[in-house]
Amino acid sequence: IPAPSYGEMVTCANATAFTFNNFNAVGWGVDNNGGKAYLSGDCSLNVSAASATVKGQYDFSCPAGATKVGGTAKTAAFTIAASPTAGAKTFLTFKALFDGETSGGWDAFTVVVRDAVTNAATTFTPDKSLIYKKWGVISLDVSALVGKKVVVEFIFDSGDCTNNAGTAPLWNSSAGIFVEDIMVRADK
């Protein structure tokens, strides 16, 4: 298997690996949210309260006057390398945990891989059922973008301020979205 074109474990020390464009004070960030909202490193890329008010209790409640929360987290630009093996496919993979509304257009989570030169966007809507209230792996085929310089954008939009505040400890009814172990590499 070839070396990855991009890899980011997501650690507290490397929070500057991402740039953020959030709607308001509650949006994407890199932190450990009270010490529980990460899987393999010491932090995660996430939309949840910037600091859990109770250790292990998360939410993405709207700040006063807001109508929704969310925003965009972007990687630095990188080139997706071609595999030396004919017929190889290239995937963007990451681990994620989603805890929010699963119906309608609420709590929308999308991933955009944007050509850094032309600004053309390839948009993916990950299947939230694979990561609902549990850590799972999302794998997106980006083979069509091999050889291009790209930026990966993680986008979350709550769509409203309803059902964003949790009531129970750890992984309550609306903890948010958490992302880790981001990698782009060919499968062979």
C-alpha positions in Angstrom: 0.0 0.0 0.0 1.5 3.4 -1.0 2.2 6.1 1.5 -0.8 8.4 2.2 -1.2 11.7 0.3 -2.5 13.2 3.5 -2.8 12.1 7.1 -3.9 13.8 10.2 -4.5 11.9 13.5 -6.0 15.1 15.1 -4.1 16.0 18.2 -4.4 18.9 20.5 -0.8 20.0 19.6 -1.7 20.1 15.9 -5.0 22.1 16.1 -3.6 24.6 13.6 -3.7 21.9 10.9 -7.3 23.2 10.2 -8.8 26.5 9.5 -12.4 27.3 10.7 -15.2 29.3 9.4 -18.0 29.0 11.9 -21.5 30.6 12.0 -21.0 31.7 15.6 -19.2 30.7 18.8 -20.4 27.1 18.6 -18.8 25.4 15.6 -15.8 23.4 14.5 -12.7 23.2 16.8 -10.0 20.8 17.9 -10.2 19.9 21.6 -10.9 17.1 24.0 -14.3 18.4 25.1 -14.1 17.4 28.8 -11.8 14.5 28.2 -14.0 11.9 26.5 -14.7 13.0 22.9 -11.7 11.5 21.1 -10.8 8.0 20.0 -7.1 7.5 19.2 -5.3 10.8 19.9 -5.8 13.3 22.7 -8.3 15.5 20.8 -10.8 15.4 18.0 -12.0 17.7 15.3 -15.6 18.4 16.4 -18.7 20.5 16.5 -19.7 20.4 20.1 -19.6 22.9 23.0 -16.1 24.4 23.0 -15.7 23.1 26.6 -18.1 20.7 28.2 -19.8 22.3 31.2 -19.9 18.9 32.9 -17.0 16.5 32.2 -18.3 14.0 29.6 -21.5 15.9 28.9 -21.7 17.4 25.4 -24.0 19.5 23.4 -24.1 22.0 20.5 -26.6 24.4 22.0 -27.1 27.7 20.1 -25.6 30.8 21.7 -28.1 33.6 22.6 -29.6 35.1 19.5 -28.4 32.4 17.1 -30.7 30.5 14.7 -28.3 27.6 14.1 -24.7 26.4 14.8 -22.0 24.9 12.7 -19.5 25.9 10.0 -16.6 24.6 8.0 -13.3 23.0 9.0 -10.7 22.9 6.2 -7.4 21.1 5.8 -4.4 22.7 4.2 -4.0 22.1 0.5 -2.3 18.9 -0.6 -1.9 16.9 -3.9 -3.6 13.5 -4.1 -0.8 11.2 -5.3 -1.4 8.6 -8.0 -0.8 4.9 -7.0 1.9 3.1 -8.8 -0.5 0.1 -9.1 -2.8 0.1 -12.1 -6.5 -0.1 -11.2 -6.0 1.3 -7.7 -8.6 3.4 -6.1 -7.9 6.3 -3.8 -10.0 7.0 -0.7 -10.5 9.7 1.8 -11.1 7.8 5.1 -11.7 9.1 8.6 -13.2 7.9 11.9 -16.3 9.8 13.1 -19.0 9.8 15.7 -22.3 11.6 15.0 -24.9 12.3 17.7 -27.7 14.5 16.5 -30.9 14.5 14.5 -30.9 11.9 11.7 -34.1 12.9 9.9 -34.8 15.6 7.4 -32.2 18.2 6.7 -31.3 18.9 10.4 -27.8 18.4 11.7 -26.4 18.0 8.1 -22.9 16.7 7.8 -21.1 16.9 4.5 -17.6 16.5 3.2 -16.3 18.6 0.3 -13.1 17.8 -1.6 -12.3 21.1 -3.4 -9.9 21.5 -6.2 -7.5 24.2 -4.9 -6.8 25.6 -8.4 -10.2 25.6 -10.1 -12.4 25.7 -6.9 -14.5 22.8 -8.3 -16.2 20.9 -5.5 -16.9 17.2 -5.1 -19.5 16.8 -2.4 -20.1 13.7 -0.2 -22.9 13.2 2.3 -21.6 10.5 4.7 -24.2 7.9 5.9 -24.8 9.0 9.4 -26.3 5.6 10.3 -22.7 4.2 10.2 -21.5 6.6 12.9 -24.7 7.3 14.9 -23.7 7.3 18.6 -20.6 5.2 17.9 -17.2 5.6 16.3 -17.1 4.2 12.8 -15.1 4.6 9.6 -16.3 6.7 6.6 -14.6 5.9 3.3 -15.1 8.2 0.3 -13.8 7.4 -3.2 -11.7 10.4 -4.4 -10.1 8.5 -7.3 -11.4 11.1 -9.8 -9.2 13.7 -8.1 -5.9 11.9 -8.3 -3.1 14.3 -9.3 -5.1 17.4 -8.2 -4.2 19.8 -5.4 -7.2 19.8 -3.1 -8.6 21.0 0.3 -10.9 18.8 2.3 -13.8 20.6 4.0 -15.8 19.1 6.8 -19.2 21.0 7.0 -21.8 20.8 9.7 -25.1 22.8 9.8 -27.6 22.2 12.6 -30.3 23.9 10.5 -32.0 25.2 13.7 -31.6 25.5 17.4 -33.9 22.6 18.3 -32.7 19.4 20.0 -29.1 20.7 20.3 -28.9 20.6 24.1 -28.4 17.3 25.7 -29.8 16.2 29.0 -28.0 13.0 30.0 -24.3 12.4 30.7 -22.0 11.2 27.9 -23.4 10.8 24.4 -26.6 12.5 25.2 -29.3 13.2 22.7 -27.2 15.8 20.8 -23.5 15.6 21.4 -22.4 16.8 17.9 -20.0 15.4 15.3 -16.5 14.2 16.1 -13.8 13.4 13.4 -10.4 11.8 13.7 -7.7 9.9 11.9 -8.1 11.6 8.5 -6.2 9.9 5.6 -6.1 10.0 1.8 -4.4 7.0 0.2 -4.6 4.5 -2.6 -6.0 1.1 -1.7 -3.1 -0.7 -3.5 
